[in-house]
């Protein structure tokens, strides 16, 4: 499942953007599907270009051209290759902007309830307007975490999960003291949660709230969002996530994409970005009378695929998801399904 390029070039790295709405099967996470042929076929049919677009920033595009590198879009993500003997300077920085091209993405993707508002603040000492966008994940090979080891080692561009925080909101992902991966099913304070796996290491590392960096504004600038990124001429207003890659990582060379001489590594690294599908309470409504027929007790994941033995009622499409509130606190997410 790798991209092929002209043999005069060597692949520097590949980035895969994998969304679990299109990969999981009912409650079974894609990685835990036992049938290898089924998993391969699902990847062959997968195409993130129907809902996400990726492009190098203007600066990165110029940098790639200056280095003689090739950027290639793919169904799973993108690939960058360089001339086989080209030295990539150690201080090179590549940035890629991820944007959403299908609004349904916001219905079936976890964490999209966090508004990505833009703030513009004038800073008199520099006679400059600082522009920030809230809740934009920054995904990097310098802060990403791996799972497994040896030939099974998988490189994620998301950072590792943290323990709970008083500011966590519904759909936040966190690690318990026992190493379990949990997801909040309501806002703080006193949030409810569901366990996704007794050991977080059994699952991929999904994009989560801690991938959004803390904003450190210049001294004296007030009104900046707590977390997000600074917008620039390079980064458009419609950015959903930003990928930032550097040639070398000192503490884990598997995340580096060049060797000690600045040449493309063999084998090249494959970086993964995993988007978590949303879990909701299913509420079945009689489409003729409007009466509630059944409300499930526990959240179930939204998935495109379901197992042959499953009840078809348990797999709503990527349609509207309703946030049920008590005051301003989200207490649960509801999928209303008319039967």
Secondary structure, 3 states (H helix, E strand, C coil): CCCCCCCCEEEEEEEEEEECCCCCECCECHHHCCCHHHHHHHHHHCCHHHCEEEEECHHHHHHHHHCCCEEEECCCEEEEEEECCCCCCCCCEEEEEEEECCCCHHHHECCCCCCCCEEEEEEHHHCEEEEEEECCEEEECCCCCEECCHHHCEEECCCCCCCCCCCCCCCCEEECCCCCEEEECCCCCCCCEEEEECCHHHCCCECCHHHCCECCCCCCCCCCCCEEEECCCCCCCCCCEEEEEECCCCCCHHHCCECCCCCECCCCEEEEEEECECEEEEEEECCCCCCEEEECCCCEECCCECCCCCCHHHCCCCCCCEEEEECCEEEEEEEEEEC
